[in-house]
Structure formats: structure tokens, C-alpha cells
Amino acid sequence: MRFDDATLEEILREGESYRVEFKETLAGGVSDAISESICAFANDLPASGKPGIVFVGVRDNREPVGINVTDRMLQQLTSIKTNGHIIPPPSLFVEKRTVANSDVAVVTVLPSDSPPVRYKGAIHVRNGPRRGVATAQEERILNEKRRARDTPFDIHPVPGTGISDLNLIQFEHEYLPRSFSIESLEANERSLEEQLAATKMIASADDPTATVLGLLVLGKQPRDFIPSSYIQFLRIRGYGLADSIADEQVIDGTVSDILRRSDEKLRGHIHTHVDITGSDLEQRAWTFPLGALQQLVRNAVMHRTYEKTNMPIRVTWFDDRIELISPGGAYGTVTRENFGRPDIVDYRNPTLAEAMKTLGYVQKFGIGISIATRLLQENGNPDPAFNVEESFVQVTIREFQA
């Protein structure tokens, strides 16, 4: 963020505060004090979300000193970011500016995404114009800020949403009975808001903002807020995308809607092969086993990224194969090399995975690919082929060959 001249002069006139500090020079031990200030601004204890500013060349009474801002000075200030004393390294930029007709060096520091930030092992914070080492309570607050940012995306609240965006009938009659025993529900005196918060459908009982999970599972119009939450289905008559399209559909709605409608679409395109020449009994096989396709689609819905993308899951059915592309590559402990191993499991959307199990779409975690592979083998199809990239996973399933 670069402030224009008028804004910078206004900030200077307001004096030192929780996000502004003045230093006359860079001489002597002042560089340590500037580093401590940078550390404090990066920690952003007040949680303002605003950048902090260090003016070098300004007295405490807000008057510019009139120093000579050299390239060497700017380099010294810039090196504070990379000299290894501030951990994790702060996000800052340094520039020479003219304020009140005098040159000053301006260091702009952005709040850290991973507090607490330490300078030479100490956590520095700023309350008003006071800068100091964090107390135990202040350190706890910073740790909680980091943990809040580290929460999985599927339980992040979605600004601008509320309980009115959720299907409460579905929640009360479908989701709650599957989540808790009858005895628990009968003894439950929680309010609706408390029940929604307990199942992570809203941020909290006091903050009824719908979460990503709430919109995916209960949303009246999930795509209004999560544009990528749908499946693009194509049936191609041929072997490439340039061939004619026999069937096309956007499959959207809640997770339950998407999985139910995708099952119907897949079932409608599966054909049966009958072999009466190989034995006295009629032998039947399917072009693709429905159970295998269901496992792979559900795996994609569960593990795809819903964050900062407009890309849907794509299911493209050719005459000889099906290609399924899911946005978001391998995640966490799952890598390109170990992808598909049932003993190595990680979850980009752990709460969505839990919800899909609650709804009955998942029986056991980590075995979807193994089940799909077994069902394909039993039907006579080749094993699925996976292409794992940084931004997507593609699986290709080849047709049964009689």
C-alpha cells in the first residue's frame, strides 16, 4: 500500500499512535528501535488490519528534521526485512518521500499473517503510542489471531451472509438427526443459533454469519457466494473436445443436490455389455461401474479447493473414456508421489468431509480411490490414471473392453 502525499501528510499531523512512529535519524542504536517498531506493527495487536508507518527524519513533535535521505539509508532500512533478526520476515517497503517540504524515509509495514512476530527473540507490540515487549496475555492474543487465520477454509465465515441464506428445514429434518442421537436431540435445549454453530454452519451463536460449509451443505443458492461450487458435465460423441456435444449440464445446488444429480447423470449414460458366447450363462458388464464413478466424483467434491477460484469440477465423457478434473492439487501430507495411497490422507476441507460422512456419502475416510480402483478392476476396466498438478488433479477412466 502506497499512500499519496496528502494522506501521508495527514498521518504525520496526527502524530504517533498505534500505527505511526517518528525517528529523527538512523544513527546509533536507533536502528534497533526501528526494528522493534517494525516488529510491533507486523504483530498489529489492536487487529486494525492497517499498515504501520515509521517516519525517519521526523521529531517527536511532528516536525521534519530535514535529513539527507540517501540510497544507503534506504538500503539499510530495507535490509531489516532480510537480516534474519525479525522472524517471520515482515512484509514492508521503503521509500524516500517529501512531506511538509522536507525529505523523509518512510517504512510501511503490513500486518503479519503469522503472528506473533519476534525481533531477536522478543515479541514487540504497540498499544497507542506505547511500544514494548508483549505480556503473556498479549502473546496469547497474538497466538489466537494466528490460529484463527489457520482455520480450514471450509469453516471461514462468508461476509454478507446469514441464517436466512440457509435451508433451516433441511437442517432440522435431515442434518441434525444424522448428527446427533435421538436421545441427545430430545435432551437438547440449545437454540437454533447454537445448533447451527455447533455443526459449524454459522460462525458462532453470537455471529450468525454463514460459513463456507453452511452454504455448501444448507445454502439456498450456494453459487451466489461460492461461484465454483458446481459440476460441469459434458458427454462428447467422439474422442476430443472438438467433437459434437451429445449432453451438457451444469449440476449445482447443495452438496447433496450435486451428488444426487450427478449420480442420475452418470447412471443415465452407463451402458451394459452382454456376452452370451463365452459360457452357458449370460455375462454382463458395464462400460463403467457406477460405484467407481461415484467414489471419484465424491472424492473430487470433498477434496477440491473452493477458495479463490471460479473453476468447477469438470466431468467430460468421451466415447472411450471419462476425464474428471478437480481444482486444487495435492494437499498437506499428500504429494504427487504418494497420491492415492490409503495410508496417507490429508484434508483440505476437513469439516466438509465430516459433513459428507454425516449425510451418508462417505463411509470411511481415505479409501475412495482404493474402492474405485477395485470396482474398475472387477468390471474389467483399466485402473484409473491420475495426473496430479499444483492447481488441479485429473483422473482418466478408460471404458470396459469386452
PADO-720527 format. One record per residue (C-alpha): residue number from 1; residue in one letter; chain; x, y, z. Coordinates in Angstrom, 1 decimal. Example, Ala and Ser with C-alpha at 12.3 -4.5 7.8 and 13.67 -1.06 7.14 Angstrom:
2
{r 1, 'A', 'A', {12.3, -4.5, 7.8}}
{r 2, 'S', 'A', {13.7, -1.1, 7.1}}
***
This chain:
402
{r 1, 'M', 'A', {0.0, 0.0, 0.0}}
{r 2, 'R', 'A', {1.5, 3.4, -1.1}}
{r 3, 'F', 'A', {-0.1, 6.5, 0.5}}
{r 4, 'D', 'A', {-0.4, 9.6, -1.6}}
{r 5, 'D', 'A', {1.2, 12.9, -0.4}}
{r 6, 'A', 'A', {-1.9, 14.3, 1.1}}
{r 7, 'T', 'A', {-2.7, 11.2, 3.1}}
{r 8, 'L', 'A', {0.9, 10.9, 4.3}}
{r 9, 'E', 'A', {0.9, 14.5, 5.5}}
{r 10, 'E', 'A', {-2.4, 13.9, 7.3}}
{r 11, 'I', 'A', {-0.9, 10.8, 9.0}}
{r 12, 'L', 'A', {2.1, 12.9, 10.0}}
{r 13, 'R', 'A', {0.0, 15.7, 11.5}}
{r 14, 'E', 'A', {-2.0, 13.2, 13.7}}
{r 15, 'G', 'A', {1.2, 12.3, 15.5}}
{r 16, 'E', 'A', {2.5, 9.0, 16.9}}
{r 17, 'S', 'A', {-0.2, 6.3, 17.5}}
{r 18, 'Y', 'A', {-0.7, 2.6, 17.5}}
{r 19, 'R', 'A', {0.4, 2.6, 13.8}}
{r 20, 'V', 'A', {2.8, 5.6, 13.5}}
{r 21, 'E', 'A', {6.2, 6.2, 14.9}}
{r 22, 'F', 'A', {8.8, 9.0, 14.4}}
{r 23, 'K', 'A', {12.6, 8.7, 14.4}}
{r 24, 'E', 'A', {15.0, 11.6, 13.8}}
{r 25, 'T', 'A', {17.8, 9.6, 12.3}}
{r 26, 'L', 'A', {19.1, 6.1, 11.6}}
{r 27, 'A', 'A', {22.3, 6.6, 13.7}}
{r 28, 'G', 'A', {23.5, 4.7, 16.7}}
{r 29, 'G', 'A', {21.0, 2.4, 18.4}}
{r 30, 'V', 'A', {18.1, 3.9, 16.6}}
{r 31, 'S', 'A', {18.1, 1.0, 14.0}}
{r 32, 'D', 'A', {17.3, -1.4, 16.8}}
{r 33, 'A', 'A', {14.3, 0.8, 17.9}}
{r 34, 'I', 'A', {13.1, 1.0, 14.3}}
{r 35, 'S', 'A', {13.3, -2.8, 14.0}}
{r 36, 'E', 'A', {11.3, -3.1, 17.2}}
{r 37, 'S', 'A', {8.7, -0.8, 15.8}}
{r 38, 'I', 'A', {8.5, -2.8, 12.6}}
{r 39, 'C', 'A', {8.1, -6.0, 14.6}}
{r 40, 'A', 'A', {5.3, -4.3, 16.6}}
{r 41, 'F', 'A', {3.5, -3.0, 13.5}}
{r 42, 'A', 'A', {3.7, -6.5, 11.9}}
{r 43, 'N', 'A', {2.1, -8.0, 15.1}}
{r 44, 'D', 'A', {-0.8, -5.5, 14.9}}
{r 45, 'L', 'A', {-2.0, -6.2, 18.4}}
{r 46, 'P', 'A', {-5.1, -4.0, 18.0}}
{r 47, 'A', 'A', {-6.1, -6.1, 15.0}}
{r 48, 'S', 'A', {-6.7, -3.0, 12.9}}
{r 49, 'G', 'A', {-5.7, -4.6, 9.7}}
{r 50, 'K', 'A', {-4.0, -1.3, 8.8}}
{r 51, 'P', 'A', {-0.3, -0.9, 7.9}}
{r 52, 'G', 'A', {2.1, 0.7, 10.3}}
{r 53, 'I', 'A', {4.4, 3.6, 9.3}}
{r 54, 'V', 'A', {7.8, 4.6, 10.6}}
{r 55, 'F', 'A', {8.9, 8.1, 9.6}}
{r 56, 'V', 'A', {12.7, 8.5, 9.7}}
{r 57, 'G', 'A', {13.7, 12.2, 9.7}}
{r 58, 'V', 'A', {10.8, 13.4, 11.9}}
{r 59, 'R', 'A', {11.0, 14.7, 15.5}}
{r 60, 'D', 'A', {8.5, 13.6, 18.2}}
{r 61, 'N', 'A', {6.8, 17.0, 17.8}}
{r 62, 'R', 'A', {5.9, 16.0, 14.2}}
{r 63, 'E', 'A', {8.4, 18.4, 12.6}}
{r 64, 'P', 'A', {10.7, 17.1, 9.8}}
{r 65, 'V', 'A', {14.4, 17.3, 10.6}}
{r 66, 'G', 'A', {15.5, 17.9, 7.1}}
{r 67, 'I', 'A', {17.9, 14.9, 6.8}}
{r 68, 'N', 'A', {19.6, 13.7, 3.6}}
{r 69, 'V', 'A', {17.8, 10.5, 2.6}}
{r 70, 'T', 'A', {20.5, 8.6, 0.8}}
{r 71, 'D', 'A', {20.3, 5.3, -1.2}}
{r 72, 'R', 'A', {22.5, 3.8, 1.6}}
{r 73, 'M', 'A', {19.9, 4.8, 4.2}}
{r 74, 'L', 'A', {17.1, 3.2, 2.2}}
{r 75, 'Q', 'A', {19.2, 0.1, 1.7}}
{r 76, 'Q', 'A', {19.8, -0.1, 5.5}}
{r 77, 'L', 'A', {16.1, 0.1, 6.2}}
{r 78, 'T', 'A', {15.2, -2.4, 3.5}}
{r 79, 'S', 'A', {17.8, -4.9, 4.9}}
{r 80, 'I', 'A', {15.8, -5.0, 8.2}}
{r 81, 'K', 'A', {13.4, -7.3, 6.4}}
{r 82, 'T', 'A', {16.0, -9.8, 5.3}}
{r 83, 'N', 'A', {18.7, -9.7, 8.0}}
{r 84, 'G', 'A', {17.2, -12.6, 9.9}}
{r 85, 'H', 'A', {16.5, -10.7, 13.1}}
{r 86, 'I', 'A', {12.7, -10.4, 12.6}}
{r 87, 'I', 'A', {11.0, -13.8, 12.4}}
{r 88, 'P', 'A', {8.9, -14.4, 10.4}}
{r 89, 'P', 'A', {10.2, -11.8, 8.0}}
{r 90, 'P', 'A', {7.9, -8.8, 7.8}}
{r 91, 'S', 'A', {6.2, -7.5, 4.7}}
{r 92, 'L', 'A', {7.4, -3.9, 4.2}}
{r 93, 'F', 'A', {8.6, -1.5, 1.7}}
{r 94, 'V', 'A', {10.8, 1.6, 2.0}}
{r 95, 'E', 'A', {10.7, 4.8, 0.0}}
{r 96, 'K', 'A', {12.0, 8.4, 0.0}}
{r 97, 'R', 'A', {9.2, 10.9, 0.3}}
{r 98, 'T', 'A', {8.8, 14.6, 0.6}}
{r 99, 'V', 'A', {6.5, 15.7, 3.4}}
{r 100, 'A', 'A', {6.0, 19.2, 4.6}}
{r 101, 'N', 'A', {8.6, 20.3, 2.1}}
{r 102, 'S', 'A', {11.3, 18.0, 3.7}}
{r 103, 'D', 'A', {12.7, 14.7, 2.6}}
{r 104, 'V', 'A', {11.9, 11.7, 4.9}}
{r 105, 'A', 'A', {12.3, 8.0, 4.7}}
{r 106, 'V', 'A', {9.1, 6.1, 5.1}}
{r 107, 'V', 'A', {8.8, 2.5, 6.1}}
{r 108, 'T', 'A', {5.4, 0.9, 5.6}}
{r 109, 'V', 'A', {4.8, -2.3, 7.4}}
{r 110, 'L', 'A', {1.8, -4.7, 6.7}}
{r 111, 'P', 'A', {0.2, -6.8, 9.4}}
{r 112, 'S', 'A', {1.6, -10.3, 9.5}}
{r 113, 'D', 'A', {-0.5, -13.3, 8.6}}
{r 114, 'S', 'A', {1.5, -15.4, 11.1}}
{r 115, 'P', 'A', {1.8, -13.6, 14.4}}
{r 116, 'P', 'A', {3.5, -13.4, 16.8}}
{r 117, 'V', 'A', {6.5, -11.8, 15.1}}
{r 118, 'R', 'A', {9.7, -11.7, 17.1}}
{r 119, 'Y', 'A', {12.7, -9.4, 16.9}}
{r 120, 'K', 'A', {15.8, -11.0, 18.3}}
{r 121, 'G', 'A', {13.5, -13.5, 20.1}}
{r 122, 'A', 'A', {11.3, -10.8, 21.7}}
{r 123, 'I', 'A', {7.7, -10.1, 20.8}}
{r 124, 'H', 'A', {7.2, -6.4, 20.4}}
{r 125, 'V', 'A', {3.7, -4.8, 20.4}}
{r 126, 'R', 'A', {2.2, -1.4, 20.3}}
{r 127, 'N', 'A', {-0.7, 0.0, 22.3}}
{r 128, 'G', 'A', {-1.4, 3.5, 21.3}}
{r 129, 'P', 'A', {1.9, 5.3, 21.1}}
{r 130, 'R', 'A', {3.5, 2.9, 23.6}}
{r 131, 'R', 'A', {5.8, 0.2, 22.3}}
{r 132, 'G', 'A', {7.1, -2.6, 24.4}}
{r 133, 'V', 'A', {7.6, -6.4, 24.8}}
{r 134, 'A', 'A', {4.3, -8.3, 24.8}}
{r 135, 'T', 'A', {2.9, -9.5, 28.1}}
{r 136, 'A', 'A', {1.7, -13.1, 28.5}}
{r 137, 'Q', 'A', {-1.8, -12.0, 27.8}}
{r 138, 'E', 'A', {-0.8, -10.1, 24.7}}
{r 139, 'E', 'A', {1.2, -13.1, 23.4}}
{r 140, 'R', 'A', {-1.9, -15.3, 23.9}}
{r 141, 'I', 'A', {-4.0, -12.8, 21.8}}
{r 142, 'L', 'A', {-1.4, -12.9, 19.0}}
{r 143, 'N', 'A', {-1.4, -16.7, 19.1}}
{r 144, 'E', 'A', {-5.1, -16.8, 18.8}}
{r 145, 'K', 'A', {-5.0, -14.4, 15.9}}
{r 146, 'R', 'A', {-2.7, -16.8, 14.1}}
{r 147, 'R', 'A', {-4.9, -19.9, 14.9}}
{r 148, 'A', 'A', {-7.9, -18.0, 13.6}}
{r 149, 'R', 'A', {-6.2, -17.4, 10.3}}
{r 150, 'D', 'A', {-5.1, -21.0, 10.2}}
{r 151, 'T', 'A', {-8.6, -22.5, 10.4}}
{r 152, 'P', 'A', {-9.6, -24.5, 7.3}}
{r 153, 'F', 'A', {-11.3, -22.5, 4.6}}
{r 154, 'D', 'A', {-14.5, -24.6, 4.8}}
{r 155, 'I', 'A', {-15.4, -23.1, 8.2}}
{r 156, 'H', 'A', {-14.5, -19.5, 7.3}}
{r 157, 'P', 'A', {-17.5, -17.2, 7.6}}
{r 158, 'V', 'A', {-18.7, -15.7, 4.3}}
{r 159, 'P', 'A', {-19.3, -11.9, 4.7}}
{r 160, 'G', 'A', {-22.7, -10.7, 3.7}}
{r 161, 'T', 'A', {-24.4, -14.0, 4.5}}
{r 162, 'G', 'A', {-26.7, -15.0, 7.4}}
{r 163, 'I', 'A', {-29.1, -17.7, 8.6}}
{r 164, 'S', 'A', {-31.6, -16.5, 6.0}}
{r 165, 'D', 'A', {-29.3, -17.9, 3.3}}
{r 166, 'L', 'A', {-29.6, -21.4, 4.8}}
{r 167, 'N', 'A', {-32.3, -24.0, 4.4}}
{r 168, 'L', 'A', {-33.4, -24.5, 8.0}}
{r 169, 'I', 'A', {-35.9, -27.2, 7.2}}
{r 170, 'Q', 'A', {-33.2, -29.3, 5.7}}
{r 171, 'F', 'A', {-31.0, -28.6, 8.7}}
{r 172, 'E', 'A', {-33.7, -29.6, 11.3}}
{r 173, 'H', 'A', {-35.1, -32.6, 9.5}}
{r 174, 'E', 'A', {-32.1, -34.0, 7.6}}
{r 175, 'Y', 'A', {-28.8, -32.9, 9.0}}
{r 176, 'L', 'A', {-29.5, -32.6, 12.8}}
{r 177, 'P', 'A', {-31.0, -36.1, 13.1}}
{r 178, 'R', 'A', {-27.9, -37.6, 11.4}}
{r 179, 'S', 'A', {-25.5, -35.6, 13.5}}
{r 180, 'F', 'A', {-26.9, -36.5, 17.0}}
{r 181, 'S', 'A', {-28.7, -39.4, 18.6}}
{r 182, 'I', 'A', {-32.5, -39.1, 19.2}}
{r 183, 'E', 'A', {-31.7, -39.0, 22.9}}
{r 184, 'S', 'A', {-29.4, -36.1, 22.5}}
{r 185, 'L', 'A', {-31.9, -34.2, 20.4}}
{r 186, 'E', 'A', {-34.7, -34.8, 22.9}}
{r 187, 'A', 'A', {-32.5, -33.6, 25.7}}
{r 188, 'N', 'A', {-31.0, -30.7, 23.7}}
{r 189, 'E', 'A', {-32.1, -27.3, 24.9}}
{r 190, 'R', 'A', {-29.8, -25.3, 22.6}}
{r 191, 'S', 'A', {-31.2, -22.5, 20.5}}
{r 192, 'L', 'A', {-31.2, -22.8, 16.7}}
{r 193, 'E', 'A', {-28.2, -20.5, 16.5}}
{r 194, 'E', 'A', {-26.3, -22.7, 19.0}}
{r 195, 'Q', 'A', {-27.2, -25.8, 17.0}}
{r 196, 'L', 'A', {-26.0, -24.2, 13.7}}
{r 197, 'A', 'A', {-22.8, -23.0, 15.4}}
{r 198, 'A', 'A', {-22.2, -26.5, 17.0}}
{r 199, 'T', 'A', {-22.3, -28.0, 13.5}}
{r 200, 'K', 'A', {-20.2, -25.2, 12.1}}
{r 201, 'M', 'A', {-22.9, -23.9, 9.7}}
{r 202, 'I', 'A', {-22.5, -20.4, 11.1}}
{r 203, 'A', 'A', {-19.5, -18.6, 12.7}}
{r 204, 'S', 'A', {-20.9, -18.7, 16.3}}
{r 205, 'A', 'A', {-24.2, -18.3, 18.2}}
{r 206, 'D', 'A', {-23.4, -14.6, 18.6}}
{r 207, 'D', 'A', {-22.3, -14.2, 15.0}}
{r 208, 'P', 'A', {-24.8, -15.8, 12.6}}
{r 209, 'T', 'A', {-22.7, -15.3, 9.5}}
{r 210, 'A', 'A', {-22.9, -18.5, 7.4}}
{r 211, 'T', 'A', {-19.7, -20.4, 6.9}}
{r 212, 'V', 'A', {-18.5, -21.9, 3.6}}
{r 213, 'L', 'A', {-19.6, -25.3, 5.0}}
{r 214, 'G', 'A', {-23.0, -24.0, 5.8}}
{r 215, 'L', 'A', {-23.6, -22.7, 2.3}}
{r 216, 'L', 'A', {-22.2, -25.8, 0.7}}
{r 217, 'V', 'A', {-24.4, -28.1, 2.8}}
{r 218, 'L', 'A', {-27.5, -26.0, 3.5}}
{r 219, 'G', 'A', {-27.3, -23.0, 1.2}}
{r 220, 'K', 'A', {-30.4, -21.9, -0.7}}
{r 221, 'Q', 'A', {-28.2, -20.6, -3.5}}
{r 222, 'P', 'A', {-24.6, -21.7, -2.8}}
{r 223, 'R', 'A', {-23.2, -20.4, -6.1}}
{r 224, 'D', 'A', {-24.3, -16.9, -5.2}}
{r 225, 'F', 'A', {-21.4, -16.9, -2.7}}
{r 226, 'I', 'A', {-19.2, -19.8, -3.8}}
{r 227, 'P', 'A', {-19.1, -19.4, -7.6}}
{r 228, 'S', 'A', {-17.1, -22.6, -8.2}}
{r 229, 'S', 'A', {-19.5, -25.0, -6.3}}
{r 230, 'Y', 'A', {-20.8, -27.0, -9.2}}
{r 231, 'I', 'A', {-20.0, -29.7, -11.7}}
{r 232, 'Q', 'A', {-19.8, -29.1, -15.4}}
{r 233, 'F', 'A', {-20.9, -32.3, -17.2}}
{r 234, 'L', 'A', {-20.2, -32.9, -20.9}}
{r 235, 'R', 'A', {-21.0, -36.0, -23.0}}
{r 236, 'I', 'A', {-18.9, -35.9, -26.2}}
{r 237, 'R', 'A', {-19.7, -38.0, -29.2}}
{r 238, 'G', 'A', {-16.1, -38.7, -30.1}}
{r 239, 'Y', 'A', {-12.7, -38.7, -28.7}}
{r 240, 'G', 'A', {-11.8, -35.0, -28.3}}
{r 241, 'L', 'A', {-13.3, -31.7, -27.2}}
{r 242, 'A', 'A', {-13.7, -30.6, -30.8}}
{r 243, 'D', 'A', {-16.3, -33.4, -31.4}}
{r 244, 'S', 'A', {-20.0, -32.9, -31.1}}
{r 245, 'I', 'A', {-21.7, -32.5, -27.7}}
{r 246, 'A', 'A', {-24.4, -35.0, -27.0}}
{r 247, 'D', 'A', {-25.3, -33.8, -23.5}}
{r 248, 'E', 'A', {-24.3, -30.9, -21.3}}
{r 249, 'Q', 'A', {-25.4, -29.9, -17.9}}
{r 250, 'V', 'A', {-24.4, -27.6, -15.0}}
{r 251, 'I', 'A', {-25.0, -29.6, -11.8}}
{r 252, 'D', 'A', {-25.3, -27.2, -8.8}}
{r 253, 'G', 'A', {-27.0, -26.7, -5.5}}
{r 254, 'T', 'A', {-26.0, -28.1, -2.1}}
{r 255, 'V', 'A', {-23.5, -30.9, -1.8}}
{r 256, 'S', 'A', {-26.5, -33.4, -1.5}}
{r 257, 'D', 'A', {-28.1, -31.9, -4.6}}
{r 258, 'I', 'A', {-24.9, -32.1, -6.6}}
{r 259, 'L', 'A', {-24.1, -35.7, -5.7}}
{r 260, 'R', 'A', {-27.7, -36.9, -6.2}}
{r 261, 'R', 'A', {-28.0, -35.2, -9.6}}
{r 262, 'S', 'A', {-24.5, -36.3, -10.7}}
{r 263, 'D', 'A', {-25.4, -39.9, -9.8}}
{r 264, 'E', 'A', {-28.5, -39.6, -12.0}}
{r 265, 'K', 'A', {-26.5, -38.2, -14.9}}
{r 266, 'L', 'A', {-23.8, -40.9, -14.6}}
{r 267, 'R', 'A', {-26.4, -43.7, -14.4}}
{r 268, 'G', 'A', {-28.1, -42.4, -17.5}}
{r 269, 'H', 'A', {-25.0, -42.7, -19.6}}
{r 270, 'I', 'A', {-23.7, -46.1, -18.5}}
{r 271, 'H', 'A', {-24.4, -49.0, -20.9}}
{r 272, 'T', 'A', {-24.4, -52.7, -20.3}}
{r 273, 'H', 'A', {-22.4, -55.2, -22.4}}
{r 274, 'V', 'A', {-23.9, -58.7, -22.6}}
{r 275, 'D', 'A', {-21.7, -61.7, -23.5}}
{r 276, 'I', 'A', {-23.5, -64.9, -24.3}}
{r 277, 'T', 'A', {-20.7, -66.6, -26.3}}
{r 278, 'G', 'A', {-18.1, -67.2, -23.5}}
{r 279, 'S', 'A', {-20.2, -69.6, -21.3}}
{r 280, 'D', 'A', {-23.5, -71.2, -20.8}}
{r 281, 'L', 'A', {-24.6, -68.3, -18.6}}
{r 282, 'E', 'A', {-25.1, -64.8, -19.7}}
{r 283, 'Q', 'A', {-22.2, -62.5, -18.7}}
{r 284, 'R', 'A', {-23.0, -58.8, -18.0}}
{r 285, 'A', 'A', {-20.5, -55.9, -17.6}}
{r 286, 'W', 'A', {-20.9, -52.2, -17.7}}
{r 287, 'T', 'A', {-19.0, -49.6, -19.7}}
{r 288, 'F', 'A', {-18.1, -48.1, -16.3}}
{r 289, 'P', 'A', {-19.1, -49.3, -12.9}}
{r 290, 'L', 'A', {-21.4, -46.7, -11.3}}
{r 291, 'G', 'A', {-19.9, -47.2, -7.8}}
{r 292, 'A', 'A', {-16.4, -46.3, -9.1}}
{r 293, 'L', 'A', {-17.6, -43.1, -10.7}}
{r 294, 'Q', 'A', {-19.5, -42.2, -7.6}}
{r 295, 'Q', 'A', {-16.4, -42.6, -5.4}}
{r 296, 'L', 'A', {-14.3, -40.4, -7.7}}
{r 297, 'V', 'A', {-16.9, -37.7, -8.0}}
{r 298, 'R', 'A', {-17.4, -37.6, -4.2}}
{r 299, 'N', 'A', {-13.7, -37.6, -3.7}}
{r 300, 'A', 'A', {-13.4, -34.6, -6.0}}
{r 301, 'V', 'A', {-16.3, -32.7, -4.2}}
{r 302, 'M', 'A', {-14.6, -33.4, -0.9}}
{r 303, 'H', 'A', {-11.0, -32.5, -1.7}}
{r 304, 'R', 'A', {-11.2, -29.8, -4.3}}
{r 305, 'T', 'A', {-10.3, -26.2, -3.4}}
{r 306, 'Y', 'A', {-13.3, -23.8, -3.1}}
{r 307, 'E', 'A', {-11.0, -20.8, -2.3}}
{r 308, 'K', 'A', {-10.2, -18.1, -4.8}}
{r 309, 'T', 'A', {-11.3, -20.0, -7.9}}
{r 310, 'N', 'A', {-14.2, -19.9, -10.3}}
{r 311, 'M', 'A', {-13.3, -23.3, -11.8}}
{r 312, 'P', 'A', {-15.9, -26.1, -11.3}}
{r 313, 'I', 'A', {-15.3, -29.8, -11.2}}
{r 314, 'R', 'A', {-15.4, -31.0, -14.8}}
{r 315, 'V', 'A', {-16.7, -34.4, -15.9}}
{r 316, 'T', 'A', {-16.1, -35.0, -19.6}}
{r 317, 'W', 'A', {-17.4, -38.3, -21.0}}
{r 318, 'F', 'A', {-15.9, -39.3, -24.3}}
{r 319, 'D', 'A', {-16.7, -42.5, -26.3}}
{r 320, 'D', 'A', {-13.7, -44.3, -24.9}}
{r 321, 'R', 'A', {-13.0, -42.6, -21.5}}
{r 322, 'I', 'A', {-14.1, -40.2, -18.8}}
{r 323, 'E', 'A', {-11.9, -37.4, -17.7}}
{r 324, 'L', 'A', {-12.6, -35.8, -14.3}}
{r 325, 'I', 'A', {-10.7, -32.6, -13.4}}
{r 326, 'S', 'A', {-10.9, -31.2, -9.9}}
{r 327, 'P', 'A', {-9.4, -27.8, -9.0}}
{r 328, 'G', 'A', {-6.7, -27.9, -6.3}}
{r 329, 'G', 'A', {-3.7, -30.2, -6.4}}
{r 330, 'A', 'A', {-2.3, -32.4, -3.7}}
{r 331, 'Y', 'A', {-2.7, -31.1, -0.2}}
{r 332, 'G', 'A', {-0.7, -31.3, 3.0}}
{r 333, 'T', 'A', {1.0, -34.7, 3.5}}
{r 334, 'V', 'A', {-0.5, -35.9, 0.2}}
{r 335, 'T', 'A', {2.0, -35.4, -2.6}}
{r 336, 'R', 'A', {2.2, -36.1, -6.3}}
{r 337, 'E', 'A', {4.3, -39.2, -5.5}}
{r 338, 'N', 'A', {2.1, -40.7, -2.8}}
{r 339, 'F', 'A', {-1.3, -39.6, -4.2}}
{r 340, 'G', 'A', {-3.9, -42.3, -3.9}}
{r 341, 'R', 'A', {-2.3, -44.3, -1.1}}
{r 342, 'P', 'A', {-5.0, -45.2, 1.5}}
{r 343, 'D', 'A', {-2.4, -44.9, 4.4}}
{r 344, 'I', 'A', {-1.6, -41.3, 3.6}}
{r 345, 'V', 'A', {-4.6, -39.0, 4.0}}
{r 346, 'D', 'A', {-5.0, -35.2, 4.4}}
{r 347, 'Y', 'A', {-7.9, -32.9, 4.2}}
{r 348, 'R', 'A', {-8.2, -29.5, 2.5}}
{r 349, 'N', 'A', {-11.8, -29.4, 3.7}}
{r 350, 'P', 'A', {-11.9, -31.5, 6.9}}
{r 351, 'T', 'A', {-15.3, -30.2, 8.1}}
{r 352, 'L', 'A', {-16.9, -30.8, 4.7}}
{r 353, 'A', 'A', {-15.5, -34.3, 4.8}}
{r 354, 'E', 'A', {-17.2, -34.8, 8.2}}
{r 355, 'A', 'A', {-20.5, -33.4, 6.9}}
{r 356, 'M', 'A', {-20.4, -35.7, 3.8}}
{r 357, 'K', 'A', {-19.9, -38.6, 6.2}}
{r 358, 'T', 'A', {-22.8, -37.4, 8.3}}
{r 359, 'L', 'A', {-25.0, -37.3, 5.2}}
{r 360, 'G', 'A', {-24.0, -40.8, 4.3}}
{r 361, 'Y', 'A', {-21.9, -40.1, 1.2}}
{r 362, 'V', 'A', {-18.7, -41.3, 2.8}}
{r 363, 'Q', 'A', {-18.5, -44.4, 4.9}}
{r 364, 'K', 'A', {-14.8, -44.3, 5.8}}
{r 365, 'F', 'A', {-12.1, -41.7, 5.1}}
{r 366, 'G', 'A', {-9.1, -42.3, 2.8}}
{r 367, 'I', 'A', {-10.4, -45.3, 0.8}}
{r 368, 'G', 'A', {-12.4, -43.7, -2.0}}
{r 369, 'I', 'A', {-9.7, -44.2, -4.7}}
{r 370, 'S', 'A', {-9.0, -47.7, -3.5}}
{r 371, 'I', 'A', {-12.7, -48.6, -3.8}}
{r 372, 'A', 'A', {-12.9, -47.0, -7.2}}
{r 373, 'T', 'A', {-9.9, -49.0, -8.4}}
{r 374, 'R', 'A', {-11.2, -52.3, -7.1}}
{r 375, 'L', 'A', {-14.6, -51.8, -8.7}}
{r 376, 'L', 'A', {-13.0, -50.9, -12.1}}
{r 377, 'Q', 'A', {-10.8, -54.0, -11.9}}
{r 378, 'E', 'A', {-13.8, -56.2, -11.1}}
{r 379, 'N', 'A', {-15.7, -54.8, -14.1}}
{r 380, 'G', 'A', {-12.7, -55.3, -16.4}}
{r 381, 'N', 'A', {-11.7, -51.6, -16.8}}
{r 382, 'P', 'A', {-8.1, -50.4, -16.6}}
{r 383, 'D', 'A', {-7.0, -48.8, -13.4}}
{r 384, 'P', 'A', {-7.7, -45.0, -13.2}}
{r 385, 'A', 'A', {-4.8, -42.8, -14.3}}
{r 386, 'F', 'A', {-4.1, -39.7, -12.2}}
{r 387, 'N', 'A', {-2.3, -36.5, -13.3}}
{r 388, 'V', 'A', {-1.6, -34.5, -10.2}}
{r 389, 'E', 'A', {-0.5, -30.9, -10.8}}
{r 390, 'E', 'A', {-0.1, -27.9, -8.5}}
{r 391, 'S', 'A', {-3.5, -26.4, -9.3}}
{r 392, 'F', 'A', {-5.6, -29.4, -10.3}}
{r 393, 'V', 'A', {-6.0, -33.2, -10.2}}
{r 394, 'Q', 'A', {-7.1, -35.1, -13.3}}
{r 395, 'V', 'A', {-8.3, -38.7, -13.4}}
{r 396, 'T', 'A', {-8.9, -40.6, -16.6}}
{r 397, 'I', 'A', {-11.1, -43.7, -16.5}}
{r 398, 'R', 'A', {-11.0, -46.0, -19.6}}
{r 399, 'E', 'A', {-14.0, -47.9, -20.9}}
{r 400, 'F', 'A', {-14.5, -51.6, -20.4}}
{r 401, 'Q', 'A', {-13.2, -53.6, -23.2}}
{r 402, 'A', 'A', {-15.0, -56.8, -24.0}}
***
